[in-house]
Amino acid sequence: MTYSALLAALLLATPTFAQIIPTGSPAADILLTQALAEQRVFLTCSSLDGLAHPLIVQGWQSDAAAAIATLAANNVQAEAIAAFTRAAQPESLLPAEDTPYAEVKQYCDAHPDWQTTYGRLNFTVLELKLPQVFQ
């Protein structure tokens, strides 16, 4: 699959991802899109856990802020940074408030290992990975 086809498939996966604007770095675009997809799972599936969810939100907000700083430091277009900033907001990654519980459960059931993945830090940490693609 070509980079363009992969990015298009990832961007069209959900309405939130359609907000991503290419940064000028294919590797950065893939990392950002991958991180958003992973965080969508973590935020959604932890949303009913009053202890875990705030910590996951806080961790994601810190990582997203580091990514935004990296993008700005590497002269990525302001429009691309703004689009990522909007897409990275926790409320952008969570399902709409009127989403039926059954749909949320089905979504989380499709990701049964999300807690293990999160606990083992087996996901994209933009603060660590994104600077590497701009070196």
C-alpha positions as CSV (number, residue, x, y, z in Angstrom):
1,M,0.0,0.0,0.0
2,T,1.4,3.4,-0.9
3,Y,1.8,6.2,1.7
4,S,-1.0,8.1,0.2
5,A,-3.4,5.2,0.2
6,L,-2.4,4.3,3.8
7,L,-2.9,7.9,5.0
8,A,-6.2,8.2,3.2
9,A,-7.4,5.0,4.7
10,L,-6.4,6.2,8.2
11,L,-7.8,9.6,7.7
12,L,-11.1,8.4,6.5
13,A,-11.5,5.9,9.3
14,T,-13.5,8.3,11.4
15,P,-14.7,11.9,11.0
16,T,-12.1,13.1,13.6
17,F,-9.2,11.9,11.5
18,A,-10.6,13.8,8.4
19,Q,-9.4,16.9,10.3
20,I,-5.8,16.0,10.0
21,I,-3.8,18.0,7.4
22,P,-0.6,16.6,6.1
23,T,2.4,18.0,7.9
24,G,4.9,17.6,5.0
25,S,6.4,14.6,6.7
26,P,4.8,11.3,5.8
27,A,6.3,9.6,8.8
28,A,4.9,12.3,11.1
29,D,1.5,12.0,9.5
30,I,1.4,8.3,10.2
31,L,2.6,8.7,13.8
32,L,0.0,11.4,14.5
33,T,-2.8,9.4,13.0
34,Q,-1.8,6.2,14.7
35,A,-1.6,8.0,18.1
36,L,-5.1,9.5,17.6
37,A,-6.5,6.1,16.8
38,E,-4.9,4.5,19.9
39,Q,-6.0,7.3,22.2
40,R,-9.5,7.1,20.8
41,V,-9.6,3.5,22.2
42,F,-8.0,4.4,25.5
43,L,-10.2,7.4,26.1
44,T,-13.4,5.7,25.0
45,C,-12.9,2.5,26.8
46,S,-11.8,4.1,30.0
47,S,-14.6,6.7,30.0
48,L,-16.7,4.8,32.6
49,D,-13.7,4.3,35.0
50,G,-13.6,7.3,37.3
51,L,-10.0,6.5,38.4
52,A,-8.3,5.5,35.2
53,H,-10.0,7.9,32.7
54,P,-8.7,11.2,34.3
55,L,-5.2,9.8,34.3
56,I,-5.4,8.7,30.7
57,V,-6.8,12.1,29.7
58,Q,-4.0,13.9,31.5
59,G,-1.3,11.6,29.9
60,W,-2.7,12.2,26.4
61,Q,-3.0,15.9,26.9
62,S,0.6,16.1,28.0
63,D,1.7,13.9,25.0
64,A,-0.4,16.0,22.5
65,A,1.1,19.2,23.9
66,A,4.6,17.8,23.4
67,A,3.6,16.8,19.8
68,I,2.3,20.3,19.1
69,A,5.5,21.8,20.4
70,T,7.5,19.5,18.2
71,L,5.4,20.3,15.1
72,A,5.9,24.1,15.8
73,A,9.6,23.7,16.3
74,N,9.9,22.0,13.0
75,N,8.0,24.7,11.1
76,V,5.0,22.6,10.3
77,Q,2.2,24.7,8.7
78,A,0.0,26.5,11.3
79,E,-3.1,24.9,9.6
80,A,-1.8,21.4,10.1
81,I,-0.9,22.2,13.8
82,A,-4.3,23.6,14.4
83,A,-6.0,20.6,12.8
84,F,-4.0,18.2,14.9
85,T,-4.8,20.3,18.0
86,R,-8.5,20.1,17.4
87,A,-8.4,16.4,16.6
88,A,-6.3,15.7,19.7
89,Q,-8.8,17.2,22.1
90,P,-10.3,14.4,24.3
91,E,-13.8,15.5,23.4
92,S,-12.9,15.0,19.7
93,L,-11.8,11.4,20.4
94,L,-14.7,10.4,22.6
95,P,-18.0,9.2,21.1
96,A,-20.8,11.7,21.0
97,E,-22.7,11.9,24.3
98,D,-25.8,10.5,22.7
99,T,-24.0,7.4,21.4
100,P,-25.8,4.3,22.6
101,Y,-24.0,2.3,25.3
102,A,-24.3,-0.8,23.2
103,E,-22.2,0.9,20.4
104,V,-19.5,1.9,22.9
105,K,-19.5,-1.6,24.4
106,Q,-19.2,-3.1,20.9
107,Y,-16.3,-0.7,20.1
108,C,-14.5,-1.6,23.3
109,D,-15.2,-5.3,22.9
110,A,-13.3,-5.0,19.6
111,H,-10.3,-3.8,21.6
112,P,-10.2,-6.3,24.5
113,D,-6.5,-5.8,25.3
114,W,-6.7,-2.0,25.5
115,Q,-5.9,-2.0,29.3
116,T,-2.9,-4.3,28.9
117,T,-1.7,-2.3,25.9
118,Y,-1.9,1.0,27.9
119,G,-0.4,-0.5,31.0
120,R,2.6,-1.8,29.2
121,L,3.0,1.5,27.3
122,N,2.7,-0.4,24.1
123,F,1.4,2.5,22.1
124,T,2.7,5.6,20.3
125,V,4.2,8.1,22.6
126,L,4.5,11.2,20.4
127,E,6.8,13.0,22.8
128,L,9.4,10.3,22.2
129,K,8.7,9.2,18.6
130,L,7.8,12.5,16.8
131,P,11.1,14.3,17.2
132,Q,12.9,11.3,15.7
133,V,11.0,11.7,12.4
134,F,12.2,15.3,12.1
135,Q,15.9,14.5,12.6
